[in-house]
Structure formats: structure tokens, C-alpha cells
Amino acid sequence: MQKRHFLHPWLLSPEKVPPGKLFHILSLSYPFEVDHSAAQSDDPEDVNPLFSQPIIELCLRIPTYLHTAGGWDRAIARSAFARNVPDAILKRRTKCV
């Protein structure tokens, strides 16, 4: 079987998809795996309820331009939590500083 069978259909002709949406697709293609160095063979399987098909499909339906406003990324989240988050956090550009 060819590897192309496992690609999201939009990735088969990427020139038709905006770069932001391509990144969105790629970042939702595989769950973030954490290395559980102390895991045992009989541990329960990891479950990622927010990584379910309906939620992923919903996320992909949201146009990427809605995620930014005035050059600020995560604009929706910043707006939603503006009353509950300190101004310094809302105005920062990176999480590292």
C-alpha cells in the first residue's frame, strides 16, 4: 500500500491549501506523545479525548484567519480569557520570556 493512502486529502495537492491550514492539518495529524519512562506493560492505554475525530474536524473547519487578529496569534483565546488573565500575559509574544 502506498503511503499516500494515509495522507489527509488536502495534503495530496498542497498548492490549493493556504500555508496556515496546511500547518494546522499537519499538527492535528498525529497526537502529541509523551515518553512515559516509568510505564509498565500492563498500564492502561493513553486516551486523548480532545484528539477525537469530531473535534479535529471542527478545528479544521475554523478558518485560520480567525486565529489571528491584528497580527496576534491565538486571538480567539486571548479575547475569550481577557477578563481572567493578566494584561502582561495577553500582550506577550512568546511563552519563553
Backbone as a printed PyTorch tensor [residue, N CA C, xyz], in Angstrom:
tensor([[[  0.8440,  -1.1760,   0.0000],
         [  0.0000,   0.0000,   0.0000],
         [  0.8950,   1.2470,   0.0000]],

        [[  0.5190,   2.2280,  -0.7720],
         [  1.3070,   3.4520,  -0.8560],
         [  1.0800,   4.3300,   0.3740]],

        [[  2.0890,   5.0680,   0.7180],
         [  1.9880,   5.9820,   1.8630],
         [  0.9520,   7.0710,   1.6250]],

        [[  0.6600,   7.3830,   0.3680],
         [ -0.3030,   8.4330,   0.0470],
         [ -1.6930,   8.1000,   0.5820]],

        [[ -1.9930,   6.8280,   0.7870],
         [ -3.3040,   6.4390,   1.3030],
         [ -3.5250,   6.9440,   2.7340]],

        [[ -2.4490,   7.2450,   3.4320],
         [ -2.5510,   7.6690,   4.8120],
         [ -2.5100,   9.1830,   4.9790]],

        [[ -2.3850,   9.9130,   3.8890],
         [ -2.3330,  11.3720,   3.9590],
         [ -3.7290,  11.9770,   3.9260]],

        [[ -3.8660,  13.0980,   4.6140],
         [ -5.1130,  13.8540,   4.5250],
         [ -5.2610,  14.2970,   3.0670]],

        [[ -6.4790,  14.2200,   2.4960],
         [ -6.6690,  14.5680,   1.0810],
         [ -6.1450,  15.9560,   0.7100]],

        [[ -6.2080,  16.9160,   1.6230],
         [ -5.7160,  18.2600,   1.3200],
         [ -4.2070,  18.2770,   1.1480]],

        [[ -3.5170,  17.3060,   1.7260],
         [ -2.0640,  17.2620,   1.6030],
         [ -1.6180,  16.6810,   0.2690]],

        [[ -2.5420,  16.0620,  -0.4600],
         [ -2.2010,  15.4920,  -1.7590],
         [ -2.0100,  16.5800,  -2.8140]],

        [[ -2.6660,  17.7120,  -2.6600],
         [ -2.4710,  18.8490,  -3.5720],
         [ -2.3220,  20.1210,  -2.7350]],

        [[ -1.1800,  20.2500,  -2.0530],
         [ -0.9910,  21.3450,  -1.0930],
         [ -1.0210,  22.7390,  -1.7090]],

        [[ -0.8130,  22.8540,  -3.0180],
         [ -0.8200,  24.1900,  -3.6230],
         [ -2.2050,  24.8300,  -3.5730]],

        [[ -3.2560,  24.0440,  -3.3060],
         [ -4.6170,  24.5610,  -3.2280],
         [ -5.0280,  24.9270,  -1.8000]],

        [[ -4.1430,  24.6900,  -0.8350],
         [ -4.4750,  24.9120,   0.5760],
         [ -3.5660,  26.0070,   1.1370]],

        [[ -4.1260,  26.9900,   1.8450],
         [ -3.2850,  28.0420,   2.4350],
         [ -2.2390,  27.4470,   3.3860]],

        [[ -1.0450,  28.0470,   3.4530],
         [  0.0220,  27.5100,   4.3090],
         [ -0.3860,  27.3450,   5.7660]],

        [[ -1.1620,  28.2820,   6.3020],
         [ -1.5950,  28.1680,   7.6940],
         [ -2.4660,  26.9510,   7.9270]],

        [[ -3.3470,  26.6500,   6.9610],
         [ -4.2160,  25.4780,   7.0930],
         [ -3.4070,  24.1920,   6.9280]],

        [[ -2.3890,  24.1990,   6.0610],
         [ -1.5230,  23.0240,   5.9350],
         [ -0.8380,  22.7140,   7.2630]],

        [[ -0.3170,  23.7550,   7.9160],
         [  0.3170,  23.5570,   9.2160],
         [ -0.7000,  23.0350,  10.2260]],

        [[ -1.9060,  23.5650,  10.1690],
         [ -2.9880,  23.1380,  11.0510],
         [ -3.2660,  21.6450,  10.8610]],

        [[ -3.3670,  21.2130,   9.6090],
         [ -3.6140,  19.8000,   9.2920],
         [ -2.4840,  18.9320,   9.8260]],

        [[ -1.2560,  19.3410,   9.5460],
         [ -0.1090,  18.5440,   9.9940],
         [ -0.0470,  18.4410,  11.5110]],

        [[ -0.3480,  19.5340,  12.2040],
         [ -0.2640,  19.4980,  13.6620],
         [ -1.3960,  18.6780,  14.2820]],

        [[ -2.4850,  18.4890,  13.5480],
         [ -3.5900,  17.6660,  14.0440],
         [ -3.5380,  16.2300,  13.5240]],

        [[ -2.5260,  15.9220,  12.7120],
         [ -2.4500,  14.5980,  12.0940],
         [ -2.0290,  13.4980,  13.0570]],

        [[ -1.2460,  13.8550,  14.0420],
         [ -0.7300,  12.8550,  14.9710],
         [ -0.8150,  13.3950,  16.3870]],

        [[ -1.2500,  12.5710,  17.3370],
         [ -1.3170,  13.0530,  18.7240],
         [  0.0780,  13.2840,  19.2870]],

        [[  0.1520,  14.2480,  20.1780],
         [  1.4050,  14.5240,  20.8670],
         [  1.6600,  13.3820,  21.8300]],

        [[  2.7510,  12.7020,  21.6530],
         [  3.0870,  11.5740,  22.5150],
         [  4.0810,  12.0020,  23.5820]],

        [[  3.8200,  11.5880,  24.7820],
         [  4.7310,  11.8640,  25.8840],
         [  5.4550,  10.5690,  26.2210]],

        [[  6.7500,  10.6670,  26.4300],
         [  7.5310,   9.4890,  26.7880],
         [  7.3020,   9.1840,  28.2630]],

        [[  6.6550,   8.0700,  28.5060],
         [  6.4250,   7.6430,  29.8830],
         [  7.5230,   6.6540,  30.2670]],

        [[  8.6250,   7.1830,  30.7360],
         [  9.7780,   6.3370,  31.0210],
         [  9.5140,   5.3220,  32.1320]],

        [[  8.5260,   5.5940,  33.0020],
         [  8.2340,   4.6620,  34.0900],
         [  7.0370,   3.7690,  33.7680]],

        [[  6.5860,   3.7800,  32.5230],
         [  5.4090,   2.9950,  32.1430],
         [  5.6930,   1.4990,  32.2450]],

        [[  4.6680,   0.7810,  32.6160],
         [  4.7370,  -0.6740,  32.7190],
         [  3.8890,  -1.2880,  31.6020]],

        [[  4.1530,  -2.5150,  31.2410],
         [  3.4460,  -3.1540,  30.1280],
         [  1.9440,  -3.3070,  30.3900]],

        [[  1.5360,  -3.3710,  31.6630],
         [  0.1100,  -3.5490,  31.9650],
         [ -0.5890,  -2.2200,  32.3130]],

        [[  0.0820,  -1.0840,  32.0950],
         [ -0.5450,   0.2240,  32.3230],
         [ -1.7020,   0.4160,  31.3430]],

        [[ -2.7140,   1.1730,  31.7400],
         [ -3.8110,   1.4370,  30.8020],
         [ -3.3250,   2.2410,  29.5970]],

        [[ -4.0150,   2.0560,  28.4940],
         [ -3.6730,   2.7630,  27.2690],
         [ -3.9780,   4.2540,  27.4250]],

        [[ -3.1210,   5.0900,  26.8560],
         [ -3.3750,   6.5290,  26.8710],
         [ -4.6150,   6.8280,  26.0370]],

        [[ -5.4450,   7.7110,  26.5420],
         [ -6.6340,   8.1430,  25.8260],
         [ -6.5760,   9.6560,  25.7040]],

        [[ -6.7710,  10.1590,  24.5030],
         [ -6.7460,  11.5940,  24.2410],
         [ -8.1300,  12.0260,  23.7690]],

        [[ -9.0560,  12.3280,  24.6870],
         [-10.4230,  12.6490,  24.2660],
         [-10.5090,  13.8990,  23.4070]],

        [[ -9.5850,  14.8420,  23.5650],
         [ -9.6150,  16.0370,  22.7330],
         [ -9.0110,  15.7960,  21.3520]],

        [[ -8.5040,  14.5960,  21.1390],
         [ -7.9350,  14.2310,  19.8500],
         [ -8.8780,  13.2590,  19.1410]],

        [[-10.1610,  13.5240,  19.2390],
         [-11.1540,  12.6690,  18.5940],
         [-11.5430,  13.2640,  17.2490]],

        [[-12.0510,  12.4190,  16.3690],
         [-12.3780,  12.8640,  15.0130],
         [-13.3340,  14.0530,  14.9770]],

        [[-14.4250,  14.0670,  15.7500],
         [-15.3270,  15.2280,  15.6700],
         [-14.6480,  16.5400,  16.0650]],

        [[-13.7860,  16.5030,  17.0570],
         [-13.1110,  17.7310,  17.4870],
         [-12.0830,  18.1610,  16.4550]],

        [[-11.3600,  17.2110,  15.8930],
         [-10.3840,  17.5440,  14.8570],
         [-11.0870,  18.1350,  13.6400]],

        [[-12.2060,  17.5360,  13.2340],
         [-12.9430,  18.0630,  12.0830],
         [-13.4670,  19.4720,  12.3640]],

        [[-13.9200,  19.7200,  13.5840],
         [-14.3650,  21.0570,  13.9530],
         [-13.2050,  22.0500,  13.8470]],

        [[-12.0530,  21.6790,  14.3890],
         [-10.8820,  22.5600,  14.3310],
         [-10.4880,  22.8690,  12.8930]],

        [[-10.5650,  21.8810,  12.0130],
         [-10.1780,  22.1010,  10.6210],
         [-11.1870,  22.9600,   9.8670]],

        [[-12.4240,  23.0250,  10.3500],
         [-13.4290,  23.8780,   9.7110],
         [-13.2470,  25.3580,  10.0530]],

        [[-12.5380,  25.6510,  11.1270],
         [-12.3340,  27.0420,  11.5330],
         [-11.2660,  27.6540,  10.6320]],

        [[-11.5910,  28.7230,   9.9110],
         [-10.5870,  29.3570,   9.0470],
         [ -9.4030,  29.8630,   9.8810]],

        [[ -8.2120,  29.6840,   9.3500],
         [ -7.0160,  30.0560,  10.1070],
         [ -6.9510,  31.5510,  10.3890]],

        [[ -7.5620,  32.3870,   9.5360],
         [ -7.5020,  33.8250,   9.7830],
         [ -8.2520,  34.2160,  11.0480]],

        [[ -9.1180,  33.3450,  11.5580],
         [ -9.8170,  33.6410,  12.8000],
         [ -8.9300,  33.4340,  14.0270]],

        [[ -7.8090,  32.7610,  13.8390],
         [ -6.8960,  32.5100,  14.9540],
         [ -5.9780,  33.6920,  15.2210]],

        [[ -5.9710,  34.6510,  14.3090],
         [ -5.1340,  35.8330,  14.4980],
         [ -5.9880,  37.0870,  14.3540]],

        [[ -5.5680,  38.1290,  14.9810],
         [ -6.2360,  39.4240,  14.8520],
         [ -5.2000,  40.5010,  15.0840]],

        [[ -5.0530,  41.3770,  14.1350],
         [ -4.0760,  42.4480,  14.2760],
         [ -2.6550,  41.9440,  14.4230]],

        [[ -2.3590,  40.7980,  13.8310],
         [ -1.0180,  40.2310,  13.9160],
         [ -0.7550,  39.4210,  15.1700]],

        [[ -1.7510,  39.2540,  16.0140],
         [ -1.5910,  38.4820,  17.2540],
         [ -2.1250,  37.0740,  17.0500]],

        [[ -1.2820,  36.0790,  17.3530],
         [ -1.7630,  34.7020,  17.2650],
         [ -2.6160,  34.3670,  18.4850]],

        [[ -3.3370,  33.2780,  18.4180],
         [ -4.2530,  32.8270,  19.4750],
         [ -5.2260,  33.9420,  19.8720]],

        [[ -5.6690,  34.6960,  18.8670],
         [ -6.5540,  35.8430,  19.1250],
         [ -7.8610,  35.4330,  19.7860]],

        [[ -8.4070,  34.2930,  19.3960],
         [ -9.6730,  33.8420,  19.9910],
         [ -9.4800,  33.5710,  21.4760]],

        [[ -8.4240,  32.8580,  21.8160],
         [ -8.1580,  32.5390,  23.2250],
         [ -7.8600,  33.8100,  24.0260]],

        [[ -7.0950,  34.7200,  23.4500],
         [ -6.7810,  35.9680,  24.1410],
         [ -8.0560,  36.7520,  24.4400]],

        [[ -8.9510,  36.7880,  23.4660],
         [-10.2110,  37.5060,  23.6510],
         [-11.0950,  36.8130,  24.6860]],

        [[-11.1700,  35.4950,  24.5930],
         [-12.0400,  34.7360,  25.4960],
         [-11.6290,  34.8670,  26.9570]],

        [[-10.3340,  34.9450,  27.2210],
         [ -9.8530,  34.9630,  28.5970],
         [ -9.3440,  36.3310,  29.0450]],

        [[ -9.6440,  37.3670,  28.2820],
         [ -9.1260,  38.7060,  28.5780],
         [ -9.4870,  39.1830,  29.9850]],

        [[-10.6460,  38.8180,  30.4830],
         [-11.0630,  39.2590,  31.8290],
         [-10.3900,  38.4790,  32.9500]],

        [[ -9.8460,  37.3010,  32.6200],
         [ -9.3190,  36.4190,  33.6470],
         [ -7.7970,  36.2770,  33.6400]],

        [[ -7.1390,  36.8910,  32.6780],
         [ -5.6970,  36.7220,  32.5290],
         [ -5.0270,  38.0930,  32.6540]],

        [[ -3.9140,  38.1700,  33.3660],
         [ -3.2110,  39.4500,  33.4900],
         [ -2.8280,  40.0280,  32.1250]],

        [[ -2.8590,  41.3340,  32.0420],
         [ -2.5530,  42.0440,  30.8010],
         [ -1.1790,  41.6710,  30.2520]],

        [[ -0.2120,  41.4630,  31.1240],
         [  1.1450,  41.1120,  30.6900],
         [  1.1560,  39.7940,  29.9110]],

        [[  0.3290,  38.8590,  30.3080],
         [  0.2520,  37.5820,  29.6090],
         [ -0.4340,  37.7580,  28.2670]],

        [[ -1.5140,  38.5300,  28.2450],
         [ -2.2360,  38.7600,  26.9880],
         [ -1.3780,  39.4530,  25.9370]],

        [[ -0.4310,  40.2830,  26.3710],
         [  0.3890,  41.0570,  25.4320],
         [  1.7050,  40.3870,  25.0520]],

        [[  2.0630,  39.2980,  25.7000],
         [  3.3410,  38.6720,  25.3810],
         [  3.2880,  38.0000,  24.0040]],

        [[  4.4400,  37.9190,  23.3830],
         [  4.5510,  37.3120,  22.0540],
         [  5.0990,  35.8860,  22.0950]],

        [[  5.7810,  35.5170,  23.1770],
         [  6.3340,  34.1660,  23.3010],
         [  6.0090,  33.6310,  24.6910]],

        [[  6.1610,  32.3430,  24.8640],
         [  5.9290,  31.7340,  26.1630],
         [  7.2300,  31.5570,  26.9320]],

        [[  8.3450,  31.7840,  26.2780],
         [  9.6500,  31.5200,  26.8790],
         [ 10.1770,  32.6630,  27.7170]],

        [[  9.6640,  33.8400,  27.5160],
         [ 10.2490,  35.0200,  28.1830],
         [  9.4260,  35.4160,  29.3760]]])
